[in-house]
Amino acid sequence: QKLIASRSNDHYGFYLLNTMIEHLDTAVMQGFIKSVFMLLFQRMQSSKTTKFMKNFIVFMSLFAGKIGAQPLIETIDSVQAGLFGMVVEKIFIAELQKISGETEQKIAAVGVIKLLTEGPAMLNDTYVKYWAPLLNALVQMFEGEVDTSTPQDEHFIEIEDTPGYTTAFNQLVFASNKPTDPFVGSQPKVLLAESLQKLSVRYPGKVQPLIQGGIQGPAVGKLQEYLKAANINNLS
């Protein structure tokens, strides 16, 4: 709690949370994970920084990738009904372009893919309006440059020199040869294409209209490239 509350040391708090996500049994996590999210939202309201938001996205993405998209959605909505919509709009869509670092971007990508394709709530009437914008944000993260802008009042924090997922891991477990990539072997663009195909099979006639109605500009062509590279011709 003290680490998360600290603007200088919150990345170590996130490292500990990420480690728990990777190694603790889900049943154990259920006993305190809602309290963790309440703490994180309180910190975000009281002292939101670029570093905190980047780490928050990575944490939630790791949660979605390891535990599941639907459990993430349900946990956030247990804090406050409908809160997940704010998380998608104001955190994932708004801040995804700021994620830097190969491992961090991969974790974020896997988590967002899981949300898009394995979280049934994302296709319900409440949250479906965020589906295409979230997919568009993911393609932009894949293809665009990292947004390195920071608010004026954050300039005293050395954002680039502050440990992220990989650096914090290396500093805290410096004697270990354990890989820092929690999704070794996964190729996010291929995973996206394959996951969209599986989603379109589960929800016939739903996915393609969402893409056509919400994905615009260069993202359209890039998405077609991902599908073609995965030998997927059409989505329903």
C-alpha positions as CSV (number, residue, x, y, z in Angstrom):
1,Q,0.0,0.0,0.0
2,K,2.8,2.4,0.9
3,L,4.6,1.6,-2.4
4,I,1.6,2.3,-4.5
5,A,0.9,5.5,-2.7
6,S,4.4,6.8,-3.5
7,R,5.0,8.6,-6.8
8,S,8.7,7.7,-6.7
9,N,8.3,4.0,-5.7
10,D,4.9,2.9,-7.1
11,H,6.6,0.9,-9.8
12,Y,7.9,-1.5,-7.1
13,G,4.4,-1.9,-5.8
14,F,3.3,-2.9,-9.3
15,Y,6.1,-5.3,-9.7
16,L,5.0,-7.1,-6.5
17,L,1.4,-7.1,-7.8
18,N,2.5,-8.5,-11.2
19,T,4.5,-11.2,-9.4
20,M,1.5,-12.2,-7.5
21,I,-0.6,-12.3,-10.7
22,E,1.9,-14.6,-12.3
23,H,2.6,-17.0,-9.4
24,L,-0.3,-17.0,-6.9
25,D,-3.3,-19.3,-7.3
26,T,-6.4,-17.5,-8.5
27,A,-8.4,-18.7,-5.5
28,V,-5.8,-16.9,-3.2
29,M,-6.0,-13.7,-5.3
30,Q,-9.8,-13.6,-5.0
31,G,-9.5,-12.9,-1.3
32,F,-7.9,-9.5,-1.7
33,I,-7.9,-8.4,-5.4
34,K,-10.9,-6.2,-5.1
35,S,-9.2,-4.3,-2.3
36,V,-6.1,-3.9,-4.5
37,F,-8.1,-2.3,-7.3
38,M,-9.8,0.0,-4.8
39,L,-6.4,1.1,-3.6
40,L,-5.2,1.6,-7.2
41,F,-8.3,3.7,-8.2
42,Q,-7.9,5.8,-5.0
43,R,-4.2,6.5,-6.0
44,M,-5.3,7.4,-9.5
45,Q,-7.8,9.9,-8.3
46,S,-5.4,11.5,-5.8
47,S,-2.2,11.5,-7.7
48,K,-2.4,10.4,-11.4
49,T,1.0,10.3,-13.2
50,T,2.1,9.0,-16.6
51,K,4.3,6.4,-14.9
52,F,1.4,5.2,-12.7
53,M,-1.0,4.9,-15.7
54,K,1.5,3.0,-17.7
55,N,2.1,0.5,-14.9
56,F,-1.6,0.3,-14.2
57,I,-2.3,-0.7,-17.8
58,V,0.5,-3.4,-17.7
59,F,-0.9,-4.7,-14.4
60,M,-4.5,-5.0,-15.7
61,S,-3.2,-6.5,-19.0
62,L,-1.2,-9.1,-17.2
63,F,-4.3,-9.9,-15.1
64,A,-6.4,-10.3,-18.3
65,G,-3.7,-12.4,-19.9
66,K,-3.1,-14.7,-16.9
67,I,-6.3,-14.9,-15.0
68,G,-8.8,-13.9,-17.7
69,A,-10.6,-10.9,-19.3
70,Q,-14.0,-11.6,-17.8
71,P,-12.6,-11.9,-14.2
72,L,-10.9,-8.5,-14.8
73,I,-14.1,-6.9,-16.0
74,E,-16.1,-8.4,-13.1
75,T,-13.5,-7.4,-10.5
76,I,-13.5,-3.8,-11.7
77,D,-17.2,-3.6,-11.9
78,S,-17.5,-5.0,-8.3
79,V,-15.7,-1.8,-7.1
80,Q,-18.4,0.3,-8.8
81,A,-21.1,-0.7,-11.3
82,G,-20.1,0.3,-14.9
83,L,-16.6,1.3,-13.8
84,F,-15.0,-0.9,-16.4
85,G,-16.3,1.4,-19.2
86,M,-14.4,4.3,-17.7
87,V,-11.3,2.1,-17.5
88,V,-11.5,1.2,-21.1
89,E,-12.2,4.7,-22.3
90,K,-10.0,6.8,-20.0
91,I,-7.2,4.4,-19.3
92,F,-6.7,1.8,-22.1
93,I,-7.9,3.8,-25.1
94,A,-6.5,7.1,-23.9
95,E,-3.1,5.9,-22.6
96,L,-2.2,2.8,-24.6
97,Q,0.0,4.8,-27.0
98,K,2.2,5.8,-24.0
99,I,3.3,2.2,-23.2
100,S,7.0,1.8,-24.0
101,G,9.4,-1.1,-23.7
102,E,9.1,-4.3,-25.7
103,T,8.0,-6.5,-22.8
104,E,5.5,-3.9,-21.5
105,Q,4.0,-3.4,-25.0
106,K,3.7,-7.2,-25.4
107,I,1.9,-7.6,-22.1
108,A,-0.4,-4.7,-22.9
109,A,-1.2,-6.1,-26.3
110,V,-2.0,-9.6,-25.0
111,G,-4.2,-8.1,-22.3
112,V,-6.1,-6.0,-24.7
113,I,-6.5,-8.9,-27.1
114,K,-8.0,-10.9,-24.3
115,L,-10.4,-8.1,-23.4
116,L,-11.5,-7.8,-27.1
117,T,-12.0,-11.5,-27.8
118,E,-12.4,-13.4,-24.5
119,G,-14.5,-11.0,-22.4
120,P,-18.2,-11.5,-23.3
121,A,-19.0,-8.3,-21.4
122,M,-17.2,-6.3,-24.1
123,L,-19.9,-7.3,-26.6
124,N,-22.9,-6.5,-24.4
125,D,-25.0,-3.3,-24.7
126,T,-23.1,-1.5,-22.0
127,Y,-19.6,-1.9,-23.3
128,V,-19.8,-2.7,-27.0
129,K,-19.3,0.9,-27.9
130,Y,-15.7,0.7,-26.7
131,W,-14.9,-2.4,-28.7
132,A,-13.8,-0.8,-32.0
133,P,-12.0,2.1,-30.4
134,L,-10.0,-0.3,-28.2
135,L,-9.1,-2.4,-31.2
136,N,-8.1,0.8,-33.0
137,A,-5.9,1.9,-30.1
138,L,-4.2,-1.5,-30.1
139,V,-3.4,-1.2,-33.8
140,Q,-2.0,2.3,-33.2
141,M,0.2,0.9,-30.5
142,F,1.5,-1.7,-32.8
143,E,2.2,0.7,-35.6
144,G,2.6,4.1,-34.2
145,E,5.4,5.9,-32.2
146,V,5.3,5.9,-28.5
147,D,3.7,9.0,-27.0
148,T,6.4,10.4,-24.8
149,S,4.5,13.6,-23.7
150,T,4.0,14.2,-20.0
151,P,2.1,16.9,-18.1
152,Q,4.1,19.9,-17.0
153,D,3.8,19.1,-13.3
154,E,5.4,15.6,-13.8
155,H,8.7,16.8,-15.2
156,F,10.4,16.4,-11.9
157,I,9.8,12.6,-12.3
158,E,12.4,11.0,-14.5
159,I,9.9,8.9,-16.5
160,E,12.4,7.2,-18.8
161,D,14.8,6.4,-16.0
162,T,12.1,4.9,-13.8
163,P,12.0,1.1,-13.8
164,G,9.1,-0.4,-15.7
165,Y,8.1,-4.1,-15.7
166,T,11.5,-5.4,-17.1
167,T,13.8,-3.0,-15.2
168,A,12.1,-3.4,-11.9
169,F,12.2,-7.1,-12.3
170,N,16.0,-7.0,-13.0
171,Q,16.7,-4.8,-10.1
172,L,14.7,-6.8,-7.6
173,V,15.7,-10.3,-8.9
174,F,19.2,-9.4,-10.2
175,A,20.6,-12.8,-9.4
176,S,17.9,-14.8,-11.3
177,N,18.0,-16.0,-14.9
178,K,14.3,-16.2,-15.0
179,P,12.8,-14.6,-18.2
180,T,10.9,-11.4,-17.7
181,D,8.5,-12.1,-20.6
182,P,5.3,-13.6,-19.1
183,F,4.0,-14.6,-22.6
184,V,7.1,-16.2,-24.1
185,G,6.3,-17.6,-27.6
186,S,3.3,-15.4,-28.1
187,Q,3.2,-13.1,-31.2
188,P,0.7,-10.4,-30.5
189,K,-0.3,-9.6,-34.1
190,V,-0.8,-13.3,-34.9
191,L,-2.6,-13.7,-31.6
192,L,-4.9,-10.8,-32.5
193,A,-5.8,-12.3,-35.9
194,E,-6.4,-15.8,-34.6
195,S,-8.4,-14.5,-31.6
196,L,-10.6,-12.3,-33.9
197,Q,-11.3,-15.4,-36.0
198,K,-12.3,-17.4,-33.0
199,L,-14.5,-14.6,-31.8
200,S,-16.2,-14.3,-35.1
201,V,-17.0,-18.1,-35.0
202,R,-18.5,-17.7,-31.5
203,Y,-20.5,-14.6,-32.5
204,P,-21.4,-15.0,-36.2
205,G,-22.2,-11.7,-38.0
206,K,-21.0,-9.6,-35.0
207,V,-17.3,-9.0,-35.5
208,Q,-17.0,-7.8,-39.1
209,P,-19.7,-5.1,-38.7
210,L,-18.0,-3.8,-35.6
211,I,-14.7,-3.6,-37.5
212,Q,-16.2,-2.0,-40.5
213,G,-18.2,0.5,-38.5
214,G,-15.4,1.5,-36.1
215,I,-11.9,0.9,-37.6
216,Q,-10.8,3.7,-39.9
217,G,-7.8,5.0,-41.7
218,P,-4.5,3.1,-41.9
219,A,-5.7,0.7,-39.2
220,V,-8.0,-1.0,-41.7
221,G,-5.1,-2.0,-43.9
222,K,-2.9,-3.0,-41.0
223,L,-5.6,-5.3,-39.6
224,Q,-6.0,-6.9,-43.0
225,E,-2.2,-7.5,-43.0
226,Y,-2.4,-9.2,-39.6
227,L,-5.2,-11.5,-40.8
228,K,-3.4,-12.3,-44.1
229,A,-0.1,-13.1,-42.2
230,A,-2.1,-15.6,-40.1
231,N,-3.7,-17.1,-43.2
232,I,-7.1,-15.9,-42.2
233,N,-9.2,-14.7,-45.2
234,N,-12.5,-13.5,-43.7
235,L,-14.2,-12.7,-40.4
236,S,-18.0,-13.1,-40.0
